[in-house]
Amino acid sequence: TTRLQHCVVGYCGPTLIVVSTTDGDVFGAYMPLPWTEHTDYQGNNDCFLFTLQPTLRVFPATGHKTNYMYFNATIKSKEKELHRGIGFGGRIPYFRL
């Protein structure tokens, strides 16, 4: 298992992920629901993405689709290719974040 998986799977509260790059950019995502490992998207309209540096911007869910958050660290399938990792928005495997 990954360190992130160990920390968030089963955590019942909302989660704020903040990423800082070596170039000084800061961005992240908010997940209001408990994390579960799954082979499809999860979440709701309260999920959002944001940037803090170089400018503060918030990107709320549009409501057009339900592709909020994807999280799969260990689930495998012989029937279809399952992408491992975490992603927000977009579509598998072309996430917005």
C-alpha positions as a Markdown table, in Angstrom:
| # | Residue | x | y | z |
|---|---|---|---|---|
| 1 | Thr | 0.0 | 0.0 | 0.0 |
| 2 | Thr | 1.0 | 3.6 | -0.5 |
| 3 | Arg | 1.5 | 6.1 | 2.3 |
| 4 | Leu | -1.3 | 8.3 | 1.0 |
| 5 | Gln | -3.6 | 5.2 | 0.9 |
| 6 | His | -2.7 | 4.3 | 4.4 |
| 7 | Cys | -3.5 | 7.8 | 5.6 |
| 8 | Val | -6.8 | 8.5 | 3.8 |
| 9 | Val | -8.7 | 5.2 | 3.2 |
| 10 | Gly | -11.1 | 4.9 | 6.1 |
| 11 | Tyr | -10.7 | 8.5 | 7.2 |
| 12 | Cys | -14.3 | 9.8 | 7.7 |
| 13 | Gly | -13.7 | 13.5 | 7.5 |
| 14 | Pro | -13.3 | 15.9 | 4.6 |
| 15 | Thr | -9.8 | 16.1 | 3.1 |
| 16 | Leu | -7.8 | 19.0 | 1.7 |
| 17 | Ile | -4.8 | 18.0 | -0.5 |
| 18 | Val | -2.2 | 20.7 | -1.1 |
| 19 | Val | 0.7 | 20.3 | -3.5 |
| 20 | Ser | 3.7 | 22.6 | -3.7 |
| 21 | Thr | 6.0 | 22.3 | -6.8 |
| 22 | Thr | 9.7 | 23.1 | -7.0 |
| 23 | Asp | 8.7 | 26.1 | -9.2 |
| 24 | Gly | 6.7 | 27.6 | -6.3 |
| 25 | Asp | 3.2 | 26.8 | -7.7 |
| 26 | Val | 0.7 | 25.6 | -5.0 |
| 27 | Phe | -2.5 | 23.8 | -6.0 |
| 28 | Gly | -4.8 | 21.2 | -4.6 |
| 29 | Ala | -8.2 | 19.6 | -4.2 |
| 30 | Tyr | -11.0 | 19.3 | -1.6 |
| 31 | Met | -12.8 | 16.0 | -1.0 |
| 32 | Pro | -15.8 | 16.3 | 1.4 |
| 33 | Leu | -16.6 | 12.6 | 1.7 |
| 34 | Pro | -14.7 | 9.6 | 3.1 |
| 35 | Trp | -12.1 | 8.1 | 0.8 |
| 36 | Thr | -12.6 | 4.6 | -0.5 |
| 37 | Glu | -10.5 | 2.8 | -3.0 |
| 38 | His | -12.6 | 2.2 | -6.1 |
| 39 | Thr | -12.2 | 1.6 | -9.9 |
| 40 | Asp | -14.6 | 4.5 | -10.8 |
| 41 | Tyr | -15.1 | 8.1 | -9.8 |
| 42 | Gln | -16.5 | 9.1 | -6.4 |
| 43 | Gly | -17.5 | 12.3 | -4.7 |
| 44 | Asn | -20.2 | 15.0 | -5.1 |
| 45 | Asn | -20.7 | 18.6 | -6.2 |
| 46 | Asp | -19.0 | 19.9 | -3.1 |
| 47 | Cys | -15.6 | 18.7 | -4.5 |
| 48 | Phe | -13.4 | 21.4 | -6.0 |
| 49 | Leu | -9.9 | 22.1 | -7.3 |
| 50 | Phe | -7.9 | 25.2 | -6.5 |
| 51 | Thr | -4.7 | 27.1 | -7.0 |
| 52 | Leu | -3.0 | 29.3 | -4.3 |
| 53 | Gln | 0.1 | 30.3 | -6.2 |
| 54 | Pro | 0.8 | 32.1 | -8.5 |
| 55 | Thr | -2.9 | 33.3 | -8.1 |
| 56 | Leu | -5.8 | 32.2 | -5.9 |
| 57 | Arg | -8.4 | 30.5 | -8.0 |
| 58 | Val | -11.2 | 28.0 | -7.1 |
| 59 | Phe | -12.6 | 25.6 | -9.7 |
| 60 | Pro | -15.9 | 24.2 | -8.4 |
| 61 | Ala | -17.6 | 21.1 | -9.8 |
| 62 | Thr | -19.6 | 22.0 | -12.9 |
| 63 | Gly | -22.3 | 19.5 | -12.3 |
| 64 | His | -22.2 | 18.3 | -15.9 |
| 65 | Lys | -20.7 | 15.0 | -15.0 |
| 66 | Thr | -19.9 | 13.0 | -11.9 |
| 67 | Asn | -16.1 | 12.7 | -12.5 |
| 68 | Tyr | -15.1 | 14.1 | -9.1 |
| 69 | Met | -12.3 | 12.0 | -7.7 |
| 70 | Tyr | -10.6 | 8.8 | -8.7 |
| 71 | Phe | -8.5 | 6.7 | -6.3 |
| 72 | Asn | -7.1 | 3.3 | -7.0 |
| 73 | Ala | -3.8 | 2.1 | -5.5 |
| 74 | Thr | -4.1 | -1.6 | -5.5 |
| 75 | Ile | -7.2 | -3.0 | -7.2 |
| 76 | Lys | -6.3 | -5.1 | -10.3 |
| 77 | Ser | -8.5 | -6.8 | -12.9 |
| 78 | Lys | -7.8 | -9.4 | -15.6 |
| 79 | Glu | -10.9 | -8.2 | -17.6 |
| 80 | Lys | -9.9 | -4.6 | -18.2 |
| 81 | Glu | -7.0 | -2.2 | -17.6 |
| 82 | Leu | -7.4 | -0.4 | -14.4 |
| 83 | His | -5.4 | 2.8 | -13.9 |
| 84 | Arg | -3.7 | 3.2 | -10.5 |
| 85 | Gly | -3.3 | 6.5 | -8.8 |
| 86 | Ile | -5.4 | 9.5 | -7.8 |
| 87 | Gly | -7.1 | 11.9 | -10.2 |
| 88 | Phe | -9.7 | 14.7 | -10.1 |
| 89 | Gly | -12.0 | 15.7 | -12.9 |
| 90 | Gly | -11.5 | 14.8 | -16.6 |
| 91 | Arg | -11.8 | 11.2 | -17.5 |
| 92 | Ile | -9.8 | 8.1 | -16.8 |
| 93 | Pro | -6.8 | 8.3 | -17.5 |
| 94 | Tyr | -6.9 | 11.9 | -18.5 |
| 95 | Phe | -7.5 | 13.7 | -15.2 |
| 96 | Arg | -7.6 | 17.5 | -14.7 |
| 97 | Leu | -5.4 | 17.1 | -11.6 |
